[in-house]
């Protein structure tokens, strides 16, 4: 009997080895026209896609170094060696088209091995259009716009490749990444998702995914034997003075220093260190099968550290560090707005020297902001001059069902707002504007009725826009109100608070000052929100576990009311306010201990309706 030789299946070739054999050429960038040969740190990222244990690959990288080359290499290998339906998704239709027509298909056209695998675009029997490309074997490449959830339905594929996900918004239907992942669910352990992006902000879509991975970093070894990762803190340089008095880094003085032996590393040595590096997982807390890679331009063989210092200098000069952190370091940017506030340090900002009954003599005007809740109204009184905003009080007016105008709370609020606010020298400080929140749809009619009582009452509503004017008058169903950019004002408040807690407090454009009589949880409420990524931008949201933010809302409304009031006074508002102050005669007032109640009947009630800014109308 003749024994036939055993037929062995072909050995699976690594993607990085296969694509290095002249399969395809680069069609853009500095390597344009050259064979597609991956850098040392790109190889593992594409090869690990072939491991059945790999469920997800996350690439958090600086721009133009890691992501697209890895994505395309995985895709080309699937087409040639492991045919299946796969999808490519990006942040917009234009980004998808740019990738498809500018990188993917042109690279295939120049490849003798890949070109025959794709159906002819003129073949009427093949489905080639903006949403799909058909292979000759009947498999498809699907092209997905991640910002259009409808694009993510109705297709089934084994592999999903997603690019620039940080620019994608989370809709009511949920995270587009999860929606895209769901397209692979029928393939079980054979499914693969590859997610890549330059990060924008802390905890944005790519950063969140990377934080759930094993967080691999490219470790290099210096000649001294020390193994470590390149970090921006290892770059040294001198500053040079500009004619305008500012100083920026001088790229000609750039030095890369080994953090272990302090030896300067030249470009040749840096290249050698990169070539001989290795990926090391730095986290054991990641999800099983989720492999994450993070890399910066410090590892680029195509750029120098001096060039990075030049870009850093440009970012510093133009106050745009975010671009440098994102595009050069491949890191999310966390600015002063996002820094966590220290409640204990905030408490130290309380001052005993002033309050609602001891209004500083310098105060030029008063604004009041009102937030409406079901069982209460809350009101913050602000006083201001050219250099200070005084948070004088935050008061509560309780009543049964404050959505109804009949509630006692509205009567008490009216009395409170119309009282004479006096400075310590007895002068009546003019109340310039009272902003009353009307965003509660159940109380819109009530706020409308209340604000009609006095010309200084203004109904307001927060805008969902982060880029609109700070305030803008609008008419809704015949009802005039001010639409406020609360996002911008919260940014301003957070910036001022951080300045007040810094060594640069005296250099703040305006001093935000707080009375010691404010509620015990006042500062907890001021810091109750945090910036969260949404659709490629940051928006303010309540922190997990926080429920109260009325004090913050009132401060936002009151500070915008100050800007609004000044706008109504013309081009020189402070001059007009000072002139009014000079004409106002101080009057004898009650002793502070005799007028502690904010509801004091001794305070005169203003009546009538009018438009005089400084009068009792």
Secondary structure, DSSP 8 states (H G I E B T S, - for coil): --------------HHHHHTTTT-B--SSTTTTSB----HHHHHHHHGGG-TT--EEEEEE-TTSSHHHHHHHHHHHHHHHS---EEEEESSHHHHHHHIIIIIHHHHHT-TTTGGGB--TT-TTS--SSSEEEBTTS-EEEEEETT-GGGGSS---SEEEE--GGG---BTTB-HHHHHHGGGGGGGGG-EEEEEE---BTTSHHHHHHHTS--EEEEEE-TTS-EE---GGGEEEEEEE-TTS-EEEEEEEEEEE-TTT--EE-HHHHHHHHHT-EEEE--S-S-TTEEEEEE-GGG-TTS-HHHHHHHHHHHHHTT-HHHIIIIIT---B--TTTS---HHHHHTTEESS-BTTBB-TT--EEEEEEEE-SSEEEEEEEEE-SSEEEEEEEEEEE-S-TTSTTSHHHHHHHHHHHS-EEBTTS-EE-EEEEEEE---GGGHHHHHHHHTT-TTEEEEEE-S-SSS-SEEEEEETTEEEEEE-HHHHHHHHHHHHHHHTSTTGGGSSSEEEEETTS-TTHHHHHT-EEEEEETTEEEEEE-TT----HHHHHHHHHHHHHHHHHHHT-TTHHHHHHHHHHHS-------GGG---TT-TTS----S----SSS--
